[in-house]
Amino acid sequence: MTYLANRTTSLEKVILLGDTNFWQRKGWFMWNNDKKAYEKITEVLSDSSKNISPTSITSFSPDKVFISSDIRVNHIESPRICGRLMDHYPVVFEI
């Protein structure tokens, strides 16, 4: 059992979100280690952000929202709002 699985097994409603630095575009990963880490996380949690538009100005999607199976995401998006010093778009989701 992986570290993440050990930490989340007894928990309900797990949300892991943030800038993962996975340089990913759709199903393609720039770095093999990013893909391996992503696969480990998605063994335990679902990637509810996998179908949103890119979350960075570079057209990659480093920002992720992973959830446990007991959570239902009603809506998720990455609006094209970018402040002067931001290099990522926000991720907004409703559960």
C-alpha positions as CSV (number, residue, x, y, z in Angstrom):
1,M,0.0,0.0,0.0
2,T,1.3,3.4,-0.9
3,Y,1.9,6.2,1.5
4,L,-1.1,8.1,0.2
5,A,-3.3,5.1,0.5
6,N,-2.2,4.6,4.1
7,R,-2.9,8.2,4.9
8,T,-6.3,8.4,3.3
9,T,-7.8,4.9,4.0
10,S,-9.6,5.8,7.2
11,L,-10.6,9.3,6.1
12,E,-13.8,10.5,4.4
13,K,-14.0,13.3,1.8
14,V,-10.4,13.7,0.9
15,I,-9.4,16.6,-1.4
16,L,-5.8,17.1,-2.6
17,L,-5.4,20.2,-4.6
18,G,-2.8,22.7,-5.8
19,D,0.1,23.3,-8.1
20,T,1.5,19.8,-8.6
21,N,4.1,20.9,-11.1
22,F,3.0,18.0,-13.3
23,W,3.9,19.3,-16.7
24,Q,0.9,17.7,-18.4
25,R,-1.2,18.4,-21.5
26,K,-4.2,16.1,-21.8
27,G,-2.8,12.5,-21.4
28,W,0.8,13.5,-22.3
29,F,3.5,14.2,-19.6
30,M,6.7,16.2,-20.3
31,W,8.6,14.2,-17.7
32,N,8.4,10.5,-16.9
33,N,8.5,11.1,-13.1
34,D,5.5,13.4,-13.4
35,K,3.6,10.6,-15.0
36,K,4.6,8.1,-12.4
37,A,3.6,10.4,-9.5
38,Y,0.3,11.2,-11.2
39,E,-0.4,7.4,-11.6
40,K,0.4,6.8,-8.0
41,I,-2.0,9.5,-6.8
42,T,-4.8,8.4,-9.2
43,E,-4.6,4.8,-7.8
44,V,-6.2,6.3,-4.7
45,L,-7.9,9.6,-5.7
46,S,-9.7,10.6,-8.9
47,D,-8.5,13.6,-10.9
48,S,-11.5,15.7,-11.2
49,S,-9.6,18.4,-13.1
50,K,-8.4,16.2,-16.0
51,N,-11.0,17.5,-18.5
52,I,-10.6,21.3,-17.8
53,S,-8.7,23.6,-20.1
54,P,-5.0,24.2,-19.4
55,T,-4.4,26.0,-16.1
56,S,-1.3,27.9,-17.1
57,I,-0.3,30.4,-19.7
58,T,2.1,27.8,-21.1
59,S,-0.9,25.5,-22.1
60,F,0.1,22.9,-19.5
61,S,-2.1,21.8,-16.6
62,P,0.0,21.8,-13.4
63,D,-2.9,22.7,-11.1
64,K,-4.9,19.7,-10.1
65,V,-7.9,18.7,-7.9
66,F,-7.8,15.1,-6.7
67,I,-10.8,13.8,-4.8
68,S,-11.9,10.6,-3.0
69,S,-14.7,8.5,-4.4
70,D,-17.2,9.8,-1.8
71,I,-17.1,13.3,-3.2
72,R,-19.1,14.5,-6.3
73,V,-17.9,17.5,-8.1
74,N,-20.8,19.4,-9.6
75,H,-18.8,21.9,-11.6
76,I,-15.1,22.6,-12.3
77,E,-13.4,25.1,-14.5
78,S,-10.2,27.1,-15.0
79,P,-11.4,30.6,-16.1
80,R,-9.0,32.7,-18.2
81,I,-8.4,35.2,-15.5
82,C,-4.7,36.2,-15.0
83,G,-3.4,38.9,-12.8
84,R,-0.3,40.9,-13.5
85,L,2.0,38.6,-11.5
86,M,0.2,35.3,-12.0
87,D,1.5,32.5,-14.2
88,H,-1.5,30.2,-13.6
89,Y,-5.2,30.5,-14.1
90,P,-7.4,29.8,-11.0
91,V,-9.2,26.5,-10.6
92,V,-12.8,26.8,-9.4
93,F,-14.8,23.8,-8.4
94,E,-18.2,23.2,-6.7
95,I,-19.0,20.1,-4.6
